[in-house]
Amino acid sequence: MLNYRITPETNRHLWHITLTFQHETNTPQAIKLANWVAGSYMIRDFSRHIVRIQATCNGAPVSLTQISKNEWHTPAQSGDYAIEYTVYANDLSVRASLLDNERGFIDGACLFLYLPNRQNETHSVEFFRLPENWQIATMQPEIAPNHFQAANYAALTDHPFEMGANLEILSFDACGIPHKIALSGYYRDFDRQRLINDCQKICEHEIQMFQNPAPFSEYLFLLHLGDNIYGGLEHRSSTALHADRNALPQKNMGEPNKAYTELLGLISHEYFHAWNVKSIKPSQFQPYNLDSEVYTEQLWAYEGITSYYDDLILLRSQVISPENYLTLLAKLITRVRRTAGRYQQTLAESSFAAWHKYYKQDENSPNAITSYYQQGALTAFCLDATIRNQSQHSLDTVMQKLYQRHRETGKGTDEKQWQALAQEYTQLDLHDFFQAALYSTQELPLERSLKTMGIQLNWQPENRSSLGRAVNGYQPSQPQPEIACRYKQNADHAVISHVFAHGAAEAAALKPQDKIIAVDGFACTDFAAQAQTQIGDTHTVHYFRHGVLHETQITVQAAPYDVAELSVEDWDKFEAWINMSV
């Protein structure tokens, strides 16, 4: 057994950790720290936060030899080892660790050293000298107060810890399975029963969708509320969530507002991952190698399909209205349509390059890459429509069969095997669909797919302040003026952050970080109002680039037809798709 004793030093944001184990041979023992966390595909170099590390064997100091940034070796000596190390923890995220005088959070991958050849042994974690009244919320099995035990290293790193003096616990059952929501942070009073009821509906729908027993016997949502934060990370029987404190449902709320809808979508997304990526998963993730990148073309299936279902399940479980859902779908379609990078990168390439492109975006990313989340979600939508149009099956069928396969065999999906299994389960020839959707930059059959679901799509020529919407009927509009850049407006200048391909700003040779100081000889106090005027207007723009004053001419263009408007044209088809009565 490997044992971790953890003592916090809150004011310094330091975890003091002692890892003890018995080493039985006179050979060096390798000790490592993970470089990334499962579910977040970027090398994060967690070892950079280790402040100090030292070792003893049989009570006497011994030297550790550092082999690489995240690996150390003990001497060739048997005995009882204690590895003492200190980790700095001040990362407000769901995939690292944070410690201050109010709260502690641990995602195990960033904190727990491991022995590569002993990952299958039992690991125990015990906390000492926690601040007064601190509670711990986790799905890690507790064997004594503040003392937890994991069956192996994978389990150790798949059950995050939330701790503090002000945890609020809400409880409910879904299909007979106990669920808890542990809220932390500062937030106003809110409608607790509404949150419980909506979460219960979402969870019950997802459990019932997969038909077989759930992959967990109880489940925990760790929900931290803060200021303008958002994110989530899935685990086998819990999830760590960040949301804005204003996202909680207020009392007497009718239809969920934008912030609450976003929170429900996040909950739905991370919960769905308990089946799709924590159970069904790429073969490359069996087991996870947290030491280096693990490349796969399949993230579109595990993140994109999850992103398709997250909002759809809000509608199917009746926690949002059809109009609210269609607005979410229209915004998704608009975002993908506006991403010029989808003509440069295929969906399979997007998945494979997540490590160095999607997770390391820069000012040119909208022109160079596509999102396996967003475009993956639209691909899943079109796949669902294609299957429904040609058979009695649906994407639900595929997901159910994949989960059944996982339960029976424990096997993951090899590269391209997901597509083969989808064809086997539906008895359809989907080769051409997958070839176009995954391995080319062709347009998805979006309009045809929407019609299969009973939805009408129309495009409007509006500038980038418009994001898509649900409508009752189509009313064509005149093209709006567009300068095709993103910027931050300050009191007397604007700073360009993104220039979109084939737009007015690009034609004017503007680039990110240009500081716009004047338009037509007047201080740039409102770049949109001053430059985004009538289509065809030309304006003189003065700007600083690297401290040098420049001048250019920008000509206002007509906005392209890329804002999606959606309406239901066939309620029978629509209801058949969403599996509910409206």
CORDAVEN-V85246 format. One line per field, one symbol per residue. ss: DSSP state (h for helix, s for strand, l for the rest). phi: phi as a letter, one per 20 degrees, with the letter a starting at -180 (. if undefined). A space follows every 10 residues. Layout:
# CORDAVEN-V85246
ss: ???
phi: ???
This chain:
# CORDAVEN-V85246
ss: lssssssssh hhlsssssss ssslllllls ssllllslls lllllhhhhs ssssssslls ssllssssll ssslllllss ssssssssls llllllsssl llsssslhhh lllslhhhll llssssssll llllssslll lsssllssss llhhhhllll sssslllsss ssssllssss ssssslllll lhhhhhhhhh hhhhhhhhhh lllllllsss ssssssllll sssslllsss sssshhhlll lllllllhhh hhhhhhhhhh hhlllsllls lshhhlllll llllllllhh hhhhhhhhhh hhhhhhllll lhhhhhhhhh hhhhhhhllh hhhlllhhhh hhlllllhhh llllhhhhll lllhhhhhhh hhhhhhhhhh llllhhhhhh hhhhhhhhhl llslllhhhh hhhhhhllll hhhhhhhhhl lllllhhhhh hhllssssss llllllllss llllllllll ssllsssssl lllssssssl lllhhhhlll llllsssssl lsslllhhhh hllllllsss sssssllsss ssssslssll llssssssll hhhhhhhhll ll
phi: .dcdddcecf fdlcedccdd addececfdf cccgdbdgnc ebfdlgffef ebbbbcclnd fceddeebgc ccceffbeqe dcddbccfcb dfbecbbcbb fdbcbcegfe degcdgecfe efcdcceclf ggmfdcdaef gddagmcccd fafgfgedcf ddbrecfddd cadclnefcc ddecndbfgb efffffffff fffffffffe mfgffbdbbc eedddbdlda rbbecfcabd ccbffeeffe fmfefgfgff gfffffffff fffgedpedf afgfedefde ebgcebeefg fedffffffg fgffffemec egffffffff ffffffgeef ffedcffffg ffegfdcfec fcfeggeccc dfffffffff fffgfffffd beebfggfff fffffffedm eedfgmfgff fffffelded gffffffddc dfffffffff fgendedcdd edfffecoae ceaecfcfge fbdlbdbded gcacdfdbde gmdffffemf bgnfdfdbcl ndgeebgffe deeegnfdce ddbeclndfc cbdddfdeff ecdedcbedb fffffffelb dc
